[in-house]
């Protein structure tokens, strides 16, 4: 199994996924009360789309795990807020999506939003040790750590891919950053937080889990017979809602195009 093989089936999915790049550093304290959401108005949008826009507006490393509704379909709802803190926005999000909860990982300053029961990233890695290993080695070189990471995802009906948008994949593969981790009995959620918090500061990544809503037969034909997709997406600098920067159209219309 290679990353290239995993990426190809997700090309269309990733091409419409929300991309963001940020100067955020995991060493910084992300203040949920001081970070503001000036304006957001989304109609009939998915959980992942709403979280993606919140991440872009605030520049925060918000990682989400979306599940299908009880009818087997993607749930879509309206989400509108103005002049609130990110904490208030997150609380409102889990009010309208009551099956979810959120928390801040104080070790990495990553914000996680996930289902209260049977979350996709609840599965455990019994042990995950990395000693001065390069980022490319973890993500695409044939070694024990690579096999452990990708095979564990596969066993839990999950397929993963790096986001290749605007050639950020080459940034990862050429990275000289080294990673050190020594984790035991850690959830997939915690592992991704730890791993991504150590990536290069120039291109910070967040991760997102999206459900596979294709019918079983279509999954098999498309070679995507998995329940979830784990997507690694780069983050952008915060998008500030300043109408003076949008002379040709309203901020609301501009935001809708960026999702």
C-alpha positions as CSV (number, residue, x, y, z in Angstrom):
1,X,0.0,0.0,0.0
2,X,1.4,3.4,-0.9
3,X,0.3,6.9,-0.2
4,X,0.0,7.6,-3.9
5,X,-2.5,4.7,-4.1
6,X,-4.5,6.2,-1.2
7,X,-4.4,9.7,-2.6
8,X,-5.7,9.0,-6.1
9,X,-9.3,7.9,-5.2
10,X,-9.6,11.0,-3.1
11,X,-8.5,13.6,-5.7
12,X,-12.0,14.8,-6.5
13,X,-13.0,14.8,-2.8
14,X,-9.9,16.8,-1.9
15,X,-10.3,19.2,-4.7
16,X,-13.5,20.6,-3.1
17,X,-12.2,20.3,0.4
18,X,-11.5,23.4,2.4
19,X,-7.8,24.3,2.3
20,X,-6.1,26.6,4.9
21,X,-2.4,27.6,5.6
22,X,-1.5,29.3,8.9
23,X,1.4,30.9,10.7
24,X,0.0,29.2,13.9
25,X,2.5,27.5,16.1
26,X,1.6,24.7,18.5
27,X,3.8,26.3,21.1
28,X,1.4,29.3,21.3
29,X,-1.6,29.4,23.6
30,X,-4.7,29.6,21.5
31,X,-7.2,31.7,23.5
32,X,-10.7,30.6,22.8
33,X,-12.3,33.6,24.6
34,X,-10.1,36.2,22.9
35,X,-10.3,34.7,19.4
36,X,-13.4,36.1,17.7
37,X,-15.7,35.1,15.0
38,X,-16.9,38.4,13.5
39,X,-19.4,36.9,11.1
40,X,-20.5,33.6,9.7
41,X,-23.7,32.7,7.9
42,X,-24.0,29.3,6.4
43,X,-27.2,27.7,5.1
44,X,-27.7,23.9,4.7
45,X,-24.0,23.1,5.1
46,X,-22.3,19.9,6.4
47,X,-20.7,19.7,9.8
48,X,-17.2,19.5,8.2
49,X,-17.9,22.6,6.1
50,X,-18.9,24.6,9.1
51,X,-15.8,23.6,11.1
52,X,-13.6,24.3,8.1
53,X,-14.8,27.9,7.9
54,X,-14.4,28.4,11.7
55,X,-10.9,27.2,11.3
56,X,-10.2,29.6,8.5
57,X,-11.8,32.6,10.1
58,X,-9.9,32.1,13.3
59,X,-6.7,30.4,12.1
60,X,-7.3,27.8,14.8
61,X,-6.2,24.1,14.4
62,X,-9.7,22.8,14.6
63,X,-9.9,19.0,13.8
64,X,-13.3,17.4,13.4
65,X,-14.7,13.9,13.0
66,X,-18.0,13.8,11.1
67,X,-20.4,10.9,11.1
68,X,-23.5,10.1,9.0
69,X,-27.0,10.8,10.4
70,X,-29.2,8.0,11.6
71,X,-30.7,7.7,8.1
72,X,-27.3,7.0,6.6
73,X,-27.0,10.4,5.0
74,X,-24.8,13.4,5.6
75,X,-26.5,15.9,8.0
76,X,-26.7,19.5,6.8
77,X,-27.8,22.5,9.0
78,X,-27.8,26.3,9.1
79,X,-25.1,28.1,11.2
80,X,-25.2,31.8,11.7
81,X,-23.3,33.9,14.3
82,X,-21.9,37.4,14.6
83,X,-19.4,39.0,17.0
84,X,-18.8,36.0,19.3
85,X,-15.8,34.3,20.7
86,X,-14.6,31.0,19.2
87,X,-15.6,29.3,22.4
88,X,-19.2,30.6,22.0
89,X,-19.2,29.5,18.4
90,X,-18.0,26.0,19.3
91,X,-20.6,25.7,22.0
92,X,-23.3,26.8,19.6
93,X,-22.1,24.2,17.0
94,X,-22.5,21.3,19.5
95,X,-25.9,22.7,20.4
96,X,-27.2,22.4,16.9
97,X,-25.3,19.1,16.4
98,X,-26.0,17.6,19.9
99,X,-24.4,14.3,19.1
100,X,-21.0,16.0,19.1
101,X,-18.8,17.4,21.8
102,X,-15.6,19.5,21.7
103,X,-12.4,19.9,23.8
104,X,-9.0,21.5,23.6
105,X,-6.0,19.2,23.7
106,X,-3.9,21.2,26.2
107,X,-0.7,19.4,25.2
108,X,-0.9,20.5,21.5
109,X,-3.4,23.3,21.6
110,X,-5.4,21.5,18.9
111,X,-9.2,21.7,19.1
112,X,-11.0,18.5,18.6
113,X,-14.7,18.1,17.8
114,X,-16.0,14.6,17.7
115,X,-19.1,12.4,18.3
116,X,-19.9,11.6,22.0
117,X,-20.3,7.9,21.1
118,X,-18.3,5.7,18.8
119,X,-16.2,8.5,17.4
120,X,-14.2,7.5,14.3
121,X,-10.8,8.2,16.0
122,X,-11.5,6.4,19.3
123,X,-9.5,3.4,18.2
124,X,-6.1,2.9,20.0
125,X,-2.5,2.6,19.1
126,X,-1.0,0.4,21.8
127,X,2.4,1.8,21.1
128,X,3.8,4.5,18.7
129,X,7.5,5.3,19.0
130,X,9.4,7.6,16.6
131,X,13.0,8.6,17.3
132,X,14.4,11.4,15.2
133,X,12.5,10.3,12.1
134,X,11.9,12.6,9.2
135,X,8.4,13.7,8.2
136,X,8.7,12.0,4.8
137,X,9.7,8.7,6.5
138,X,6.6,8.6,8.6
139,X,4.2,9.5,5.8
140,X,5.5,7.6,2.7
141,X,8.6,5.5,3.2
142,X,8.4,1.8,3.6
143,X,9.3,1.2,7.3
144,X,7.8,-0.1,10.5
145,X,6.3,3.2,11.7
146,X,4.7,3.8,8.3
147,X,3.2,0.3,8.2
148,X,1.9,0.7,11.8
149,X,0.2,4.0,11.1
150,X,-1.4,3.2,7.8
151,X,-2.3,-0.4,8.6
152,X,-4.0,0.6,11.8
153,X,-6.2,3.0,9.9
154,X,-7.1,0.4,7.4
155,X,-8.1,-2.1,10.1
156,X,-10.5,0.6,11.4
157,X,-12.2,1.0,8.0
158,X,-10.4,4.3,7.4
159,X,-8.5,5.6,4.4
160,X,-6.1,8.4,4.7
161,X,-4.5,10.9,2.3
162,X,-2.3,14.0,2.3
163,X,-3.9,17.0,0.6
164,X,-2.0,17.6,-2.6
165,X,-3.5,21.0,-3.2
166,X,-1.1,23.6,-4.6
167,X,1.8,21.1,-4.3
168,X,1.9,21.1,-0.5
169,X,2.7,17.4,-0.8
170,X,6.2,18.3,-2.0
171,X,6.6,20.5,1.1
172,X,6.0,17.4,3.3
173,X,8.2,15.0,1.3
174,X,11.1,17.5,1.2
175,X,10.8,18.4,4.9
176,X,14.0,18.2,7.0
177,X,12.0,18.3,10.2
178,X,12.5,15.3,12.6
179,X,9.8,13.9,14.8
180,X,10.1,12.3,18.3
181,X,7.1,10.5,19.8
182,X,6.8,7.9,22.6
183,X,3.2,7.1,23.0
184,X,1.3,4.1,24.5
185,X,-2.4,3.3,24.5
186,X,-3.2,6.5,22.6
187,X,-6.3,7.2,20.5
188,X,-6.0,8.0,16.8
189,X,-7.2,11.5,17.7
190,X,-4.4,12.1,20.2
191,X,-1.8,10.6,18.0
192,X,-2.7,12.9,15.1
193,X,-2.7,15.9,17.4
194,X,0.8,15.0,18.6
195,X,2.1,14.2,15.2
196,X,0.8,17.3,13.4
197,X,1.8,19.6,16.2
198,X,5.4,18.7,15.3
199,X,5.2,19.5,11.6
200,X,7.1,22.4,10.1
201,X,5.9,25.8,11.3
202,X,5.9,27.2,7.8
203,X,3.1,24.9,6.7
204,X,0.9,23.8,9.6
205,X,-1.6,21.0,9.0
206,X,-4.9,20.1,10.7
207,X,-6.7,16.8,10.2
208,X,-10.3,16.1,9.4
209,X,-12.4,12.8,9.3
210,X,-15.2,12.7,6.8
211,X,-17.7,9.8,6.4
212,X,-18.0,7.8,3.2
213,X,-21.6,8.3,2.2
214,X,-21.3,6.2,-1.0
215,X,-23.6,3.1,-1.1
216,X,-21.7,-0.2,-0.5
217,X,-21.7,-1.3,-4.2
218,X,-20.4,2.1,-5.4
219,X,-17.7,1.9,-2.7
220,X,-16.4,-1.4,-4.1
221,X,-16.4,-0.2,-7.7
222,X,-14.5,3.0,-6.7
223,X,-12.0,1.0,-4.6
224,X,-13.1,3.0,-1.5
225,X,-14.7,0.3,0.6
226,X,-14.1,2.2,3.9
227,X,-16.3,4.0,6.4
228,X,-14.2,7.1,6.8
229,X,-11.6,9.3,5.1
230,X,-8.9,10.9,7.2
231,X,-7.7,14.0,5.4
232,X,-4.6,16.0,6.2
233,X,-5.2,19.6,5.0
234,X,-2.9,22.6,5.2
235,X,-4.1,25.6,7.1
236,X,-4.2,29.2,5.8
237,X,-3.7,32.4,7.7
238,X,-6.9,33.6,9.3
239,X,-9.4,35.1,6.9
240,X,-10.6,38.3,8.5
241,X,-14.0,39.6,7.5
242,X,-13.2,43.1,6.3
243,X,-15.7,44.4,3.8
244,X,-13.0,46.9,2.6
245,X,-11.1,43.9,1.3
246,X,-14.1,42.7,-0.7
247,X,-14.9,45.7,-3.0
248,X,-16.7,43.7,-5.7
249,X,-18.9,41.5,-3.6
250,X,-20.2,41.1,0.0
251,X,-18.2,39.2,2.5
252,X,-21.0,36.7,2.8
253,X,-20.9,35.9,-0.9
254,X,-17.2,35.7,-0.9
255,X,-17.1,33.3,2.0
256,X,-19.6,31.0,0.3
257,X,-17.2,30.6,-2.6
258,X,-14.3,29.7,-0.3
259,X,-15.8,26.7,1.3
